[in-house]
Every structure is written in C-alpha cells, then in structure tokens.
Amino acid sequence: MDSTQKALNLQNFLADYQRKLTGSENDMPFYMQANPVLVDVGESCSLDLIESPDDISIANFQPGADVFRQTAVRPQEDQHVPATFTALTNYKTKSRKCAFGRTQYTHKLNPPPADCQDLQLDACELELTVRLYRPPRAYHRGFKVEIPVFSEEYVCLGSNYLTELRDKISCVCRGKRFVDISNDPDAPLPTIDTNPGYFFINDTFYNDKRNPNNPDYSQTVLKWAARANGVQAESLKVENMEGKRFIDLTVSPGSPLHYLHHGNCEHLFVISQIEVLTPRSKRPERSLYPYPHAFSTFNRRTCYLCGIRSYSFIVDQSRRQLHNPSYLCRSCLLSFHYVDGQKVGQFKAYRIYDHAEAEDEEEEHKGGEN
C-alpha cells in the first residue's frame, strides 16, 4: 500500500465493510454479490487495447550457456596447495549450487499448528499483519548506517491488545539490563524491576504502564519535539498501552512505525496487511494470536574476529577494533582484550546472557548449525 495515504481508522473501516455486506445488492461491489456480473477479464485486460504503432519492438531474449571462469590459478600437482585456496574453492563450490542461500533478505514462514481448532467468529473481525525489523547494529558518528533488516512477522486480531504483541516480540535486550562488565566479564547481570517501552503509532505514544514504576520514555521525545525544527506544530498524544486494542487504532498501512524499549533499543515495524475475517474464514483458534507468521534466519551474527562462533559480548569504544560496536565471542574477547585476566586498554563490554554457562551452550548450539 502507499505509505503516504491518509490514516485509516480501523473501527470505521470495519463498520463500513460490514455495512456493505448487509446492504442491498446494488450497494455491494459486483464480486460480493450473490449473482455477480460476469466480466470477460481476458478481453477487458488485453494488452492489445493499449497497443500503438509507435511502440518499440521487443526482441525475444535467448539466454546463452553459463560459463564459469576460474578466478584463481589452480596449483600444479607438484606444488603445495595453500589452505586458503582450498577453503575458497570449497566455499565457491557450495555457493554456486544454491542461488537462494542464507542472506539478510531471506526468511522462513511459520504456519500455525495443523491440529489446532478453527477460529470461531460471530461477526466480522480484522486480521493485521505486523512486520518488525531489528535495530541497526552499525553506527558512525552517532548516525545509523545499516538499513532496516526484517526480523519477524506477527499476525494479530483486531481484538488483541497491544501488550499481547509486545510480550511476544523477541529481542536480545528483552528482560535484561546491560551494564559494563569489562572489568569482570563473568560478573552477574543485575536484575530488573521495570520494563518500560512504547509504540508510536500515527501521532500517539502508547506507553506500557502495567508496572507503575515504568518510566515514561515518551516525555523525552516530547521535550525534543517541542524545540525540533519541522515537528513543533505536530499534535502528539500520549496514552497507555494496556487496555488498547488494535481495532481502536488509527493507522497508515505501509508507513514505518516506532517501537522503543530498553532505553535506546529502537525497532521499526509496519502494518503491512489488513484483512477482514468473516464467520466463514478458516483461521487458527483465538488463543494463538498474535502468532509468529515468519522470522528471519539472519538475526544472529558471528564473532568479528574468528567468524565461527556466535557473539556473546558487545564491545564499545575499543581502539583495538575496526568497528564500533564490535560483536565478539567469549573466547576472542578474553584472548584479545585481556592479558592474564586483566583488562587491556579502555573499552566497555556488555554481555548478552545472564550466565557464562548459557553463553557456552549457545555458542556450541550455533556452532553446530554453522
């Protein structure tokens, strides 16, 4: 859908759709009538209707045979074969066999369980598809330099609360409080007693105030907006997330929306599809909503140094690394930034797991998959 279109009030949209279903046949579109008017689609959509003598002639493209050229000279039989040449040859051989390899644009569909019961509806209801993107991982001089990468997709009902979606969003920052543990990499992470966050949809901040001690992140943004150029005239509102259903929202399908939690962990998300369910629609039972419909297979990163194990530490402000921040596994962090257990240089390190045992298990599991 066009991201610049006017915001859509979901309640009014559903009521208008139901009014068309219950109205007379003259008020309904032809495809919803009991005896629709038959249209010869082939003739009405034929390209011959827009053909012109001035059109440029199009030649049929005949692809030639694929020719693979070696990019490196193969060593002679009496020469030593370098390990680098063998590794590159094996990698290129595997990559040529599959044109749909694992990239940041691939994702897997996650169909609902086949043995679940069907959704029982007494009236029409909306079904919304919400696509979430992972936070950017690369910064330069305070600016994000990584394009949004798809993370996961959820299917929600109009009767679902915003809090139900938030509780299912997966993020490495979820339920954790990261502190600098560079002086003691095995120090336990502090417990958290708050879990603040907000959804910014259309012109409204929906804060999670289920815990009264949750700070209000929207106040910081509102103070900035009061003096920022271009948004001073905007009328921004603040509401609580709990008690707010999707059907109560006014949204612009296709427009980027904002989810903020854990201080500065920002996710873009998009309401990509809105569908009206009727009592005859076949859908999984209501208790499964919001259910994950798709997820990315590119959300994990390998260590910047070894390139084999998954990262367990985020290193910031290190002059020994080319990238800031850098993502390192436990073994590379201890061997590169510590001597005899003592910290070398000035940097900050954040561990993404609660305990060292969890890190080792995660590295072993991900290493086996790689």
Secondary structure, DSSP 8 states (H G I E B T S, - for coil): --TTS--EEHHHHHHHHHHHHHS-TTTS-GGGSSS-----HHHHT-GGGG--TTS---------------SS----TTS---HHHHHHHHHHHHHHH-SS-S-TT-EEE----TTS-B---SS-EEEEEEEEEE----EETTEE-S--EEEEEEEEETTSBHHHHHHH---TTTT------TT-TT------S---EEEEETTEEEE--SSTT---THHHHHHHHHHSTTTTT---EEEESTT-BGGG-EE-TTS-EEEEETTTEEEEEEEEEEEEE-TT---B-GGG-SEEEEEES----B-TTTSSSB--EEEES-TT-SSSSEEE-HHHHHHHHEETTEE-SS-EEEESSSSHHHHHHHHHHHHHH-
